[in-house]
Amino acid sequence: MTYSVKASEVKRRWHVVDASGKTLGRVATEVARLLEGKHKTIYSPHADVGDFVVVINAAKVRVTGKKREDKIYRHHTQYPGGLRSIAYGDMMARYPCRPIEIAVRGMLPHNSRGRAMARRLKVYAGSTHPHEAQVKGSTEASSG
């Protein structure tokens, strides 16, 4: 009989990912993998076994080629004529955390499990974040 992990057995750790100098897509795949729990031996596609992820230095993430000028983020307000567009460079100037959030969300499942995983993602433009206690407690619990 196949073993299925129970929600009470899932131990969620906190990971800190430094995005400075890394490529946007490479950071997003690493983060999505941690959020889904694919790095764990108890991973199961139907169960939410992922961890919390804190991304720091989001404003220092790189993109290759001419994406800073050419890449465009679009969304629709659901009102007539409501298509809104913003270039990657403008997005980084106004909302430096948003490109990483969008890239990671696109790599997660597009259902309620994916939304739950996205809630465990914390992105910060600088190197400071308010989750030091959780990260420290998580590493002490795992090493002890």
C-alpha positions as CSV (number, residue, x, y, z in Angstrom):
1,M,0.0,0.0,0.0
2,T,1.3,3.5,-0.9
3,Y,2.0,5.8,2.0
4,S,0.3,9.2,1.9
5,V,1.6,12.0,4.1
6,K,-0.9,13.6,6.6
7,A,-1.1,17.4,7.1
8,S,-0.1,17.0,10.7
9,E,3.2,15.3,9.7
10,V,4.4,18.1,7.5
11,K,7.2,20.1,9.0
12,R,7.5,23.5,7.3
13,R,10.9,25.1,7.3
14,W,11.9,28.6,6.4
15,H,14.4,29.2,3.6
16,V,16.1,32.5,2.6
17,V,17.0,33.0,-1.0
18,D,19.2,35.9,-2.0
19,A,18.3,37.1,-5.5
20,S,21.1,39.6,-5.9
21,G,23.0,39.0,-9.2
22,K,20.9,35.9,-10.1
23,T,18.7,35.6,-13.2
24,L,15.0,36.1,-12.6
25,G,13.9,32.7,-14.0
26,R,16.6,30.8,-12.1
27,V,15.5,32.3,-8.8
28,A,11.9,31.7,-9.6
29,T,12.4,28.0,-10.3
30,E,14.4,27.5,-7.1
31,V,11.7,29.2,-5.1
32,A,8.9,27.4,-6.8
33,R,10.6,24.1,-6.0
34,L,10.9,24.9,-2.3
35,L,7.3,26.2,-2.1
36,E,6.0,22.9,-3.7
37,G,8.1,20.7,-1.4
38,K,9.8,18.9,-4.3
39,H,13.1,18.9,-2.4
40,K,11.5,16.7,0.3
41,T,11.4,12.9,0.4
42,I,7.7,13.0,1.4
43,Y,6.7,15.0,-1.7
44,S,3.4,14.0,-3.2
45,P,1.8,15.9,-6.1
46,H,-1.6,16.1,-4.4
47,A,-0.4,17.1,-0.9
48,D,0.8,20.5,0.1
49,V,4.2,19.7,1.8
50,G,6.1,22.9,0.8
51,D,8.1,25.3,3.0
52,F,8.1,29.0,3.6
53,V,10.5,31.0,1.4
54,V,11.8,34.5,2.0
55,V,13.4,36.2,-1.1
56,I,15.7,39.1,-0.3
57,N,17.4,41.6,-2.6
58,A,14.6,41.3,-5.2
59,A,15.6,44.7,-6.6
60,K,19.0,43.3,-7.6
61,V,17.7,40.4,-9.7
62,R,19.1,40.3,-13.3
63,V,17.4,39.7,-16.7
64,T,19.3,38.7,-19.8
65,G,19.2,40.4,-23.2
66,K,16.9,43.4,-23.8
67,K,14.2,42.2,-21.4
68,R,14.5,45.4,-19.3
69,E,13.1,47.4,-22.2
70,D,11.2,44.7,-24.1
71,K,9.5,42.5,-21.5
72,I,5.9,43.7,-20.9
73,Y,3.6,42.6,-18.1
74,R,-0.1,42.8,-19.0
75,H,-3.3,42.4,-17.0
76,H,-6.9,43.2,-17.7
77,T,-9.2,45.0,-15.2
78,Q,-12.3,43.2,-16.5
79,Y,-13.8,46.5,-17.6
80,P,-14.2,47.5,-21.2
81,G,-10.9,48.8,-22.5
82,G,-9.2,47.8,-19.3
83,L,-6.0,46.2,-20.7
84,R,-3.1,47.6,-18.6
85,S,0.6,47.2,-19.6
86,I,3.8,48.0,-17.8
87,A,7.4,47.3,-19.0
88,Y,9.8,45.3,-16.8
89,G,12.1,48.3,-16.2
90,D,9.1,50.5,-15.0
91,M,7.8,47.6,-12.9
92,M,11.2,47.2,-11.2
93,A,11.3,51.0,-10.5
94,R,7.8,51.0,-9.0
95,Y,7.3,47.5,-7.5
96,P,10.7,45.7,-7.3
97,C,9.2,42.6,-5.7
98,R,6.5,42.0,-8.2
99,P,8.4,40.4,-11.1
100,I,9.7,37.6,-8.8
101,E,6.2,37.1,-7.4
102,I,4.7,36.9,-10.9
103,A,7.4,34.5,-12.2
104,V,7.0,32.2,-9.2
105,R,3.2,32.2,-9.3
106,G,3.4,31.2,-13.0
107,M,5.4,28.1,-12.0
108,L,3.1,27.0,-9.2
109,P,-0.2,25.0,-9.8
110,H,-3.1,27.1,-11.0
111,N,-5.5,26.0,-8.3
112,S,-6.2,26.3,-4.6
113,R,-3.0,24.5,-3.7
114,G,-1.0,26.9,-5.8
115,R,-2.6,29.9,-4.1
116,A,-1.8,28.4,-0.7
117,M,1.8,28.0,-1.8
118,A,2.0,31.6,-3.0
119,R,0.9,32.8,0.4
120,R,4.0,31.2,1.9
121,L,6.2,33.4,-0.4
122,K,7.7,36.5,1.1
123,V,9.6,38.9,-1.2
124,Y,11.6,41.9,-0.1
125,A,13.5,44.5,-2.2
126,G,16.3,44.9,0.3
127,S,18.4,42.6,2.5
128,T,16.3,43.0,5.7
129,H,13.2,41.1,6.4
130,P,10.9,40.7,9.5
131,H,11.2,36.9,9.6
132,E,14.6,36.4,11.3
133,A,13.0,34.6,14.3
134,Q,11.2,32.1,12.1
135,V,14.2,31.4,9.9
136,K,16.5,31.0,13.0
137,G,14.0,28.7,14.7
138,S,13.6,26.6,11.6
139,T,17.3,26.0,11.2
140,E,17.8,25.2,14.9
141,A,14.9,22.8,14.8
142,S,16.2,21.0,11.8
143,S,19.8,20.7,13.0
144,G,18.9,19.6,16.5
